[in-house]
């Protein structure tokens, strides 16, 4: 753990674990074990993107959860490799030319997923050793790229007991999705210009969970209603205690 700040009842602590850069949010002044939410960010974002901060603060202040967010490989404060830089530039060029990015997005997530799963597992193990977190139940929140990296993580790590996912299609994820058996709340934007609706519905269908709920709202990719954060809080409270 490095620098620490507290505001509005929430303490933020930055941490570094090898090349992994992350931040832990906990209710201010608390100790003892509590449920932990792992929070993935979207493509091109980072561990302290505005949406991550707002959601993490609310989860910690209202839900009394601990929340851990890390920079995905090649994002935020982490080193950028040439392969990823070239891949991202090519994807942006294709999108600017009017091409649907579904295939490129899936390929990028596949490029990052192996490292991201190992990173999350290492971060989870380290964070649960802290007194203010402990070895309590674990959830995962991640949409868009956070979903693309989260589905393989859920398939690989049985410590995670519930997840909020969505804003992504099935392309490249059918096999790991079938191994996801924990309760899932899945977010879908009905007018998403980046993710074809049928592909998003196919990913929801591919999830192996028997306890899964689809939340479909009108609007484009970035237009998830604010009330979904409250619904996610209640979802995690039900499944993590």
PEKA-V823010 format. One record per pair of residues at least 6 apart in sequence whose ideal C-beta (glycine too) atoms are under 8 Angstrom apart, sorted by the first residue. I is the first residue (numbers start at 1). J is the second residue. Records with the same first field share a line. If there is no record, write none. Layout:
I = J, J
This chain:
1 = 13, 14, 15, 24, 130
2 = 13, 14, 15, 16
3 = 13, 14
4 = 11, 12, 13, 14
5 = 11, 12
6 = 12, 28
8 = 57, 61
9 = 27, 28, 60, 61
10 = 25, 26, 27, 28, 56, 57, 60, 61
11 = 25, 26, 27, 28, 29
12 = 23, 24, 25
13 = 23, 24, 26
14 = 21, 22, 23
15 = 21, 22, 23, 24, 126, 127
16 = 22
17 = 122, 123, 126
18 = 122
19 = 78, 79
20 = 70, 71, 78, 119, 122, 123
21 = 47, 70, 71, 76, 77, 78
22 = 47, 68, 69, 70, 71, 123
23 = 47, 48, 68, 69, 70
24 = 66, 67, 68, 127, 130, 133
25 = 56, 57, 59, 60, 66, 67, 68, 69
26 = 34, 60, 66, 67, 132, 133
27 = 34, 60, 61, 64
30 = 64, 132
31 = 131, 132
32 = 131, 132, 134
33 = 133, 134, 135, 136
34 = 64, 65, 66, 132, 133, 134, 136
35 = 63, 65, 66, 136, 137, 138, 139, 236, 240, 241
36 = 65, 66, 67, 68, 124, 127, 128, 133, 136, 137, 138, 139
37 = 56, 59, 65, 66, 67, 68, 138, 139, 140, 141, 236
38 = 67, 68, 69, 120, 123, 124, 138, 139, 140, 141, 142, 153, 160
39 = 52, 55, 56, 59, 67, 68, 69, 140, 141, 142, 146
40 = 69, 72, 140, 141, 142, 143, 145, 146, 147, 149, 150
41 = 47, 49, 51, 52, 69, 71, 72, 75, 142, 145, 146
42 = 49, 51, 143, 144, 145, 146
43 = 105, 108, 144, 145
44 = 75, 88
45 = 51, 52, 75, 76, 145
46 = 52, 71, 75, 76, 77
47 = 69, 70, 71, 76
48 = 69, 76
52 = 69
54 = 229
55 = 67, 141, 229, 232
56 = 67, 69
58 = 229, 233
59 = 65, 67, 232, 233, 236
60 = 66, 67
62 = 233
63 = 233, 236, 237
65 = 139, 236, 240
66 = 127, 132, 133
68 = 123, 124, 127
70 = 119, 120, 123
71 = 77, 78
72 = 78, 112, 116, 119, 145, 149
73 = 84, 112, 115, 116, 119
74 = 80, 81, 84, 85, 88, 112
83 = 111
84 = 108, 111, 112
87 = 107, 108, 111
88 = 108
90 = 104
91 = 101, 104, 105, 108
94 = 101, 104
95 = 101, 104
100 = 196
101 = 194
102 = 169, 171, 194, 195, 196, 199
103 = 171
105 = 145, 148, 168, 171, 194
106 = 148, 169, 171, 172, 173
107 = 172
108 = 145
109 = 145, 148, 149, 172
110 = 172
112 = 145, 149
113 = 148, 149, 152
116 = 149, 152, 153
117 = 149, 152, 153, 156, 157
120 = 149, 153, 157
121 = 153, 156, 157
124 = 138, 157, 159
127 = 133
128 = 134, 135, 136, 138
136 = 240
137 = 161, 239, 240, 241
138 = 159, 160, 161, 240
139 = 160, 161, 162, 163, 164, 236, 239, 240
140 = 150, 153, 154, 160, 162, 163, 164, 165
141 = 163, 164, 232
142 = 149, 150, 163, 164, 165
143 = 164, 165, 166, 167, 168, 187, 224
144 = 167, 168, 221
145 = 168
146 = 165
147 = 165, 166, 167, 168, 203
148 = 168, 172, 173
150 = 163, 165
151 = 165, 173, 176, 177, 180
152 = 173, 176
153 = 160
154 = 160, 163, 176, 179, 180, 182
155 = 176, 177, 179, 180
156 = 176
160 = 182
161 = 182, 183, 239, 240
162 = 182, 183, 184, 235, 236, 239, 240
163 = 180, 182, 183, 184, 185
164 = 184, 185, 186, 187, 232, 235, 236
165 = 184, 185, 186, 187, 207
166 = 185, 186, 187, 188, 200, 215
167 = 187, 188, 189, 192, 195, 200, 221, 224
168 = 195, 200, 203
169 = 195, 196, 199, 200, 202, 203
170 = 177, 199, 200, 202, 203, 205, 206
171 = 199
173 = 203, 206
174 = 202, 203, 206
177 = 203, 206, 207, 208
178 = 206, 207, 208
179 = 208
180 = 207, 208, 209
181 = 208, 209, 210
182 = 209, 211, 239
183 = 209, 211, 212, 235, 239
184 = 207, 209, 211, 212, 213
185 = 212, 213, 215, 231, 232, 235
186 = 203, 204, 207, 212, 213, 214, 215
187 = 215, 217, 224, 228
188 = 197, 200, 201, 204, 214, 215, 216, 217
189 = 195, 216, 217, 218, 219, 220, 221, 223, 224
190 = 197, 216, 217, 218, 219
191 = 218, 219, 220
192 = 200, 220, 221
193 = 220, 221
194 = 220, 221
195 = 221
201 = 214
204 = 212, 214
215 = 228, 231
217 = 223, 224, 225, 228
219 = 225
